[in-house]
Amino acid sequence: MSDRFNDALEPLWEFLHRGHIIRRAVLYLAIWMTIDSYSWAKTYAYADNPDPIIYAAVLGVPSALLAIAIKFYNEGRKVAEK
């Protein structure tokens, strides 16, 4: 028995796989999140009494996501080169 849904979308899956679209989208999203968070933190730094814990909370998550996305992107490139 065939899976009609995946069979119908096979050209899309092939396009996404060959073009490395998902890998690049994750990397660009992580870069955007990091830039946006740092922009917010810069604005927050002008406050009268900024709290350093808020910096860690706001900047830690996108920075960690960016590190993971870069690792994911680089591992995908190594597999694609083989």
C-alpha positions as CSV (number, residue, x, y, z in Angstrom):
1,M,0.0,0.0,0.0
2,S,1.4,3.4,-1.0
3,D,1.4,6.5,1.0
4,R,-0.4,8.9,-1.3
5,F,0.4,12.0,0.7
6,N,4.2,11.6,0.6
7,D,4.0,10.3,-3.0
8,A,2.2,13.5,-4.0
9,L,4.6,15.7,-2.2
10,E,7.8,13.8,-3.3
11,P,8.9,16.6,-5.7
12,L,8.6,19.1,-2.8
13,W,10.6,16.9,-0.4
14,E,13.3,16.4,-3.1
15,F,13.5,20.2,-3.8
16,L,13.8,20.9,0.0
17,H,16.5,18.3,0.4
18,R,18.6,19.1,-2.7
19,G,18.4,22.9,-2.1
20,H,19.2,22.6,1.6
21,I,16.3,24.9,2.2
22,I,15.4,23.8,5.7
23,R,19.0,24.0,6.9
24,R,19.4,27.6,5.5
25,A,16.0,28.7,6.9
26,V,17.0,27.5,10.4
27,L,20.3,29.4,10.2
28,Y,18.7,32.6,8.9
29,L,16.0,32.4,11.5
30,A,18.5,32.0,14.3
31,I,20.6,34.9,13.0
32,W,17.6,37.1,12.9
33,M,16.5,36.1,16.4
34,T,20.0,36.9,17.7
35,I,20.2,40.3,16.0
36,D,16.7,41.2,17.2
37,S,17.5,40.1,20.8
38,Y,20.7,42.1,20.8
39,S,18.9,45.1,19.5
40,W,16.3,44.9,22.3
41,A,19.1,44.5,24.9
42,K,20.8,47.6,23.6
43,T,17.6,49.5,24.0
44,Y,17.1,48.0,27.4
45,A,20.6,49.1,28.5
46,Y,19.5,52.7,28.3
47,A,17.0,52.2,31.1
48,D,17.7,53.8,34.5
49,N,18.4,50.5,36.3
50,P,18.8,47.5,33.9
51,D,18.9,44.1,35.5
52,P,21.7,41.8,34.4
53,I,19.6,38.7,34.8
54,I,17.2,39.9,32.1
55,Y,20.2,40.2,29.8
56,A,21.1,36.6,30.4
57,A,17.5,35.5,29.9
58,V,17.0,37.5,26.7
59,L,20.4,36.9,25.1
60,G,21.1,33.4,26.3
61,V,18.4,31.6,24.4
62,P,18.9,33.1,20.9
63,S,22.7,32.8,21.3
64,A,22.4,29.1,22.2
65,L,20.0,28.6,19.3
66,L,22.4,30.3,16.9
67,A,25.3,28.1,18.1
68,I,23.2,25.0,17.6
69,A,22.0,26.2,14.2
70,I,25.6,26.9,13.0
71,K,26.6,23.4,14.2
72,F,23.6,21.9,12.4
73,Y,24.4,23.9,9.2
74,N,28.1,22.8,9.2
75,E,27.2,19.2,9.8
76,G,24.8,19.3,7.0
77,R,27.4,20.7,4.7
78,K,29.9,17.9,5.6
79,V,27.2,15.3,4.8
80,A,26.4,17.1,1.5
81,E,30.0,17.1,0.4
82,K,30.4,13.3,0.7
